[in-house]
Amino acid sequence: MTDVTDATETRTLDESRVDAYLARIGAERPEKPDLDALRLLQERHCLTVPFENLDYHLDADIHMDERAVAKVVEQRRGGGCYEVNPAFALLLRALGYAVEILPGQVYRPEGPGPFLGHLALRVRVDEVDWLVDVGFGRNSRRPLRFDATGPQEDPHGTYEVRPNEQFGGHEVHLNGRPLYRVGERPVRVADFAPTLWWWRTAPESPFLQDLFCSLPTEDGGRITLKGDRLTTVTPEGRGTEELPDEEAVLAAYREHFGIVLDRLPKDPSGSARIQLS
């Protein structure tokens, strides 16, 4: 079941919730809503809140309002763009930033995916618009300028935000390859409800075909758990480990992502080594 309200456009978080959110991502309350603070907040969010789809395989509801904040802060979980970006928007607005919700289309091998298939943020600081995204998996660690005409270096790679007049927005590229489009005209969070329903129910939905939890590391690497396969990328190289049983998988969620589960999500790969509940 999918549950969504249209609250994130106007509401903000109370002071205690802001403090709890900042503590969750390991950031101090900024003195003012400037660019330096925005960069720090996005970086801390990327490094502490996993990109994951566990609830899609735990038969749990997906929320795009204040309950997404509760999932990130109180349950110490992560999520996809429909959860963590609206949650981050609520935090940023409470800190004094001007934030808009933008629709996106993710590039796939066969071409752009559905309109409203991705949710990103536009944050205005000192009359400059910045793309902020903490819910894509390959998103930048720092805000990207919409008006930049060339490459923008980031710890996660070289990004470009290119105008696309035919689409009516911008394309986001990483290391020369297109990631997704974002529209120019802001929308409401509630507008994503039909697409979220498709992600939650369609057999061909990528979120239902794979089980993943991923987090970048300070040194530019990444830790990813897909089913029972743990992959670690460091400056020295890449390593993969097949976890032997259910307890090892649950322990990996706790150790690497801070996620405490009382049961494993259903693995769509059907791994025979893990006894799934």
LINVENPE-V729635 format. One record per residue. N is the residue number from 1. RES is the residue in one small letter. PSI is psi in radians with two decimals (NA if undefined). OMEGA is omega in whole degrees, 0 to 359 (none if undefined). NEAR is the number of other ideal C-beta (glycine too) atoms within 10 Angstrom. Layout:
[[N:RES:PSI:OMEGA:NEAR] [N:RES:PSI:OMEGA:NEAR]]
//
This chain:
[[1:m:2.45:179:9] [2:t:2.37:181:17] [3:d:2.27:182:12] [4:v:2.50:171:24] [5:t:3.04:183:14] [6:d:0.84:189:13] [7:a:-0.39:191:16] [8:t:-0.22:180:24] [9:e:-0.42:186:16] [10:t:-0.50:185:7] [11:r:2.71:171:13] [12:t:-3.14:181:17] [13:l:2.61:175:20] [14:d:2.98:189:10] [15:e:-0.69:181:9] [16:s:-0.63:179:8] [17:r:-0.67:177:18] [18:v:-0.81:180:18] [19:d:-0.72:180:13] [20:a:-0.69:179:16] [21:y:-0.80:180:22] [22:l:-0.68:177:19] [23:a:-0.65:180:12] [24:r:-0.69:183:19] [25:i:0.01:177:21] [26:g:0.69:180:11] [27:a:2.54:175:18] [28:e:2.70:179:11] [29:r:2.19:181:12] [30:p:2.60:178:16] [31:e:-0.56:179:8] [32:k:2.77:182:8] [33:p:1.28:180:19] [34:d:-3.11:185:13] [35:l:-0.70:180:14] [36:d:-0.75:179:11] [37:a:-0.71:179:20] [38:l:-0.75:178:20] [39:r:-0.78:181:16] [40:l:-0.75:182:16] [41:l:-0.77:179:27] [42:q:-0.74:180:26] [43:e:-0.80:180:21] [44:r:-0.66:179:18] [45:h:-0.81:181:26] [46:c:-0.63:186:24] [47:l:-0.16:185:16] [48:t:-0.35:184:19] [49:v:1.92:187:26] [50:p:2.64:166:27] [51:f:1.95:187:23] [52:e:2.76:180:25] [53:n:0.56:186:24] [54:l:-0.66:183:22] [55:d:-0.42:175:20] [56:y:-0.42:183:24] [57:h:0.09:173:19] [58:l:0.11:182:15] [59:d:0.69:179:10] [60:a:2.72:179:13] [61:d:2.64:175:13] [62:i:2.15:183:23] [63:h:2.52:179:22] [64:m:0.39:180:27] [65:d:-2.60:183:20] [66:e:-0.38:178:18] [67:r:-0.42:172:18] [68:a:-0.60:175:25] [69:v:-0.76:179:25] [70:a:-0.68:179:15] [71:k:-0.79:181:22] [72:v:-0.80:190:26] [73:v:-0.91:187:22] [74:e:-0.72:179:12] [75:q:-0.17:180:10] [76:r:0.81:180:15] [77:r:-3.07:174:24] [78:g:-2.42:179:27] [79:g:-2.94:176:26] [80:g:-3.00:186:21] [81:c:-0.57:182:24] [82:y:-0.28:180:27] [83:e:-1.00:190:27] [84:v:-0.54:178:27] [85:n:-0.76:173:29] [86:p:-0.64:177:27] [87:a:-0.79:179:30] [88:f:-0.62:177:26] [89:a:-0.72:178:26] [90:l:-0.73:177:22] [91:l:-0.83:183:24] [92:l:-0.73:178:23] [93:r:-0.69:179:19] [94:a:-0.44:179:18] [95:l:0.02:174:20] [96:g:0.12:180:12] [97:y:2.60:173:21] [98:a:2.05:188:12] [99:v:2.38:173:22] [100:e:2.64:178:15] [101:i:2.25:180:21] [102:l:2.47:175:22] [103:p:2.64:180:23] [104:g:2.86:174:26] [105:q:2.14:182:20] [106:v:2.34:176:17] [107:y:2.29:176:18] [108:r:2.95:182:11] [109:p:-0.58:181:4] [110:e:-0.04:179:6] [111:g:-3.00:181:7] [112:p:2.44:177:16] [113:g:-2.87:185:17] [114:p:2.56:170:14] [115:f:2.49:187:15] [116:l:0.33:176:19] [117:g:-0.19:177:21] [118:h:2.58:180:28] [119:l:2.12:179:28] [120:a:3.04:184:24] [121:l:2.52:169:25] [122:r:2.14:183:21] [123:v:2.23:180:23] [124:r:2.19:178:14] [125:v:2.10:179:17] [126:d:0.85:176:7] [127:e:0.25:176:5] [128:v:2.35:179:13] [129:d:2.33:182:17] [130:w:2.42:172:22] [131:l:2.13:179:22] [132:v:2.21:184:25] [133:d:2.09:178:27] [134:v:0.27:187:29] [135:g:0.70:181:24] [136:f:-0.41:184:22] [137:g:-0.78:176:16] [138:r:0.39:179:18] [139:n:2.80:177:27] [140:s:2.72:177:26] [141:r:-0.36:182:19] [142:r:2.78:180:20] [143:p:2.60:179:24] [144:l:2.38:178:20] [145:r:2.36:174:13] [146:f:-0.50:186:17] [147:d:0.11:178:10] [148:a:2.45:184:15] [149:t:-0.11:183:9] [150:g:-2.90:181:8] [151:p:2.57:176:14] [152:q:1.99:183:17] [153:e:2.47:184:10] [154:d:2.69:176:16] [155:p:-0.39:180:15] [156:h:-0.02:179:17] [157:g:-2.92:180:17] [158:t:2.04:183:14] [159:y:2.68:169:23] [160:e:2.44:175:19] [161:v:1.76:189:23] [162:r:2.32:175:13] [163:p:2.50:176:14] [164:n:1.65:186:14] [165:e:-0.62:180:6] [166:q:-0.71:178:6] [167:f:-0.55:183:15] [168:g:0.74:181:11] [169:g:-2.42:183:20] [170:h:2.71:171:24] [171:e:2.44:178:18] [172:v:2.17:180:26] [173:h:2.52:175:19] [174:l:2.10:180:18] [175:n:0.70:175:12] [176:g:-0.07:182:9] [177:r:2.39:181:9] [178:p:2.36:176:15] [179:l:-0.99:181:22] [180:y:2.88:172:24] [181:r:2.64:170:25] [182:v:2.41:180:24] [183:g:2.88:180:19] [184:e:-0.61:185:15] [185:r:2.17:180:9] [186:p:2.71:180:14] [187:v:3.12:176:16] [188:r:2.66:175:14] [189:v:-0.67:181:22] [190:a:-0.39:179:16] [191:d:-0.33:182:16] [192:f:-0.06:185:23] [193:a:-0.80:180:17] [194:p:-0.68:180:12] [195:t:-0.67:176:18] [196:l:-0.70:177:23] [197:w:-0.72:179:14] [198:w:-0.82:178:15] [199:w:-0.60:185:20] [200:r:-0.37:191:18] [201:t:-0.46:186:11] [202:a:2.27:179:12] [203:p:-0.54:181:6] [204:e:0.03:178:7] [205:s:2.21:178:14] [206:p:-0.52:181:14] [207:f:-0.35:177:20] [208:l:-0.29:181:17] [209:q:-0.20:182:12] [210:d:2.69:177:15] [211:l:2.09:187:23] [212:f:2.73:173:19] [213:c:2.17:189:22] [214:s:2.53:182:19] [215:l:2.24:175:20] [216:p:2.80:180:23] [217:t:2.85:183:15] [218:e:-0.61:186:8] [219:d:0.20:179:11] [220:g:0.03:178:13] [221:g:-2.84:182:15] [222:r:2.56:173:18] [223:i:2.24:183:19] [224:t:2.33:175:21] [225:l:2.02:176:25] [226:k:1.89:184:16] [227:g:-2.04:179:22] [228:d:0.28:182:23] [229:r:2.02:181:15] [230:l:2.12:181:20] [231:t:2.26:179:14] [232:t:2.19:177:17] [233:v:2.17:179:17] [234:t:2.98:175:13] [235:p:-0.38:181:8] [236:e:-0.29:181:9] [237:g:-2.86:186:8] [238:r:2.38:178:10] [239:g:2.53:180:10] [240:t:2.39:181:11] [241:e:2.29:174:13] [242:e:2.00:182:11] [243:l:2.41:194:19] [244:p:-0.48:186:11] [245:d:-3.14:184:12] [246:e:-0.74:181:16] [247:e:-0.64:179:11] [248:a:-0.65:179:15] [249:v:-0.80:178:24] [250:l:-0.68:178:17] [251:a:-0.64:179:12] [252:a:-0.69:175:18] [253:y:-0.75:181:19] [254:r:-0.84:188:12] [255:e:-0.77:189:11] [256:h:-0.41:185:18] [257:f:-0.10:181:22] [258:g:0.37:183:15] [259:i:2.13:180:19] [260:v:2.05:180:11] [261:l:2.55:175:13] [262:d:-0.11:175:6] [263:r:2.76:180:10] [264:l:2.54:170:21] [265:p:2.73:176:22] [266:k:2.16:183:15] [267:d:2.00:181:17] [268:p:-0.28:178:14] [269:s:-0.28:177:13] [270:g:0.67:182:9] [271:s:2.29:183:17] [272:a:-0.19:184:7] [273:r:-0.25:184:14] [274:i:2.27:175:19] [275:q:1.82:185:9] [276:l:2.55:176:15] [277:s:NA:none:10]]
//
